Every structure is written in structure tokens, then in C-alpha cells.
Amino acid sequence: MSNQGEDCYFFFYSTCTKGDSCPFRHCEAALGNETVCTLWQEGRCFRQVCRFRHMEIDKKRSEIPCYWENQPMGCQKLNCAFHH
């Protein structure tokens, strides 16, 4: 599957430094959602704003420890989806 419409891993899990030059999707509406878009899985969803994930998810983020929690400034995200 090409990256056409596929979510940016770094945007989803932390921070993508490529910004507008990133070839992957950066969708704020999908950040807190663990549900994968069935239309995307079928190759039929090309919307830039879709509240469902456009990547396969192997593990729920609530089960993954937050990397930033143990850093000097701690986690600064108000609604961090990772385990604290």
C-alpha cells in the first residue's frame, strides 16, 4: 500500500519535524482515535480530514508508556493518550 492518505507515524505518536513537506497525513481530528478507517483499509478513503486512523495499529497507546513523562520537563500534552 502506498503512503497515499496514510497517517504520519511521528505525528501520531510524538512530533513530526517535516511539517508541510511530510508526504504523510497530519490530521488533528484523528489524533485521539484508535479506530482504523475501514474505507482507508479498502483503499477508498482519501480525505485529508477523517476522524479515523489511516494506519494499522498493533497496540493501544494507553498501554504504551509515555516517553516524555520521564524527561526533564515531563509530558506537556493536556490529553496525552499514552500511559502515565
C-alpha positions in Angstrom: 0.0 0.0 0.0 1.4 3.4 -0.9 1.5 6.2 1.6 -1.3 8.0 -0.2 -3.5 9.2 2.7 -1.6 7.2 5.3 -1.0 8.8 8.7 2.4 10.0 9.7 3.7 7.8 12.4 5.7 10.6 14.1 2.7 13.0 14.0 0.5 10.3 15.6 3.0 9.2 18.3 5.0 12.3 19.1 6.1 15.2 16.8 6.8 15.3 13.1 9.5 17.8 12.2 8.8 17.8 8.5 5.7 19.9 8.7 4.1 20.6 5.3 6.9 18.8 3.5 5.9 15.5 5.1 4.3 13.1 2.5 2.1 11.5 5.1 -1.2 12.7 6.6 -1.3 15.0 9.6 -4.9 15.0 10.9 -5.7 16.6 14.2 -9.2 15.1 14.2 -7.8 11.6 14.3 -5.1 12.0 17.0 -7.2 10.7 19.9 -8.9 7.9 17.9 -7.8 4.3 17.9 -10.3 3.1 15.3 -8.9 2.4 11.9 -10.8 3.7 8.9 -12.4 0.8 7.1 -12.7 2.8 3.9 -9.0 3.6 4.0 -8.2 -0.2 4.5 -10.2 -0.9 1.4 -8.3 1.9 -0.5 -11.3 4.1 -0.8 -10.8 7.0 1.7 -8.5 9.8 0.5 -9.9 12.6 2.8 -7.3 14.7 4.5 -9.7 15.3 7.4 -11.1 11.9 8.5 -11.5 11.3 12.2 -10.4 7.6 11.9 -6.8 6.3 11.7 -5.2 5.9 8.3 -2.6 3.4 9.6 -2.7 -0.1 11.1 -2.5 -0.1 14.9 -0.9 -3.0 16.7 -1.2 -1.8 20.2 -3.4 0.7 22.1 -1.5 3.9 23.0 -2.9 3.7 26.6 -0.8 0.5 27.0 2.4 2.2 25.8 4.4 4.2 28.5 4.7 7.9 27.6 8.3 8.6 26.6 8.0 12.3 27.6 6.8 11.6 31.2 10.3 10.7 32.3 12.0 13.6 30.5 13.2 16.6 32.5 10.2 18.8 31.6 7.7 15.9 31.7 4.8 15.3 29.4 3.3 18.7 28.3 0.3 17.2 26.4 -3.0 18.0 28.0 -4.7 14.9 26.7 -1.8 12.5 26.2 -3.1 9.2 25.1 -0.1 7.3 26.4 0.2 5.6 29.8 1.3 7.8 32.7 
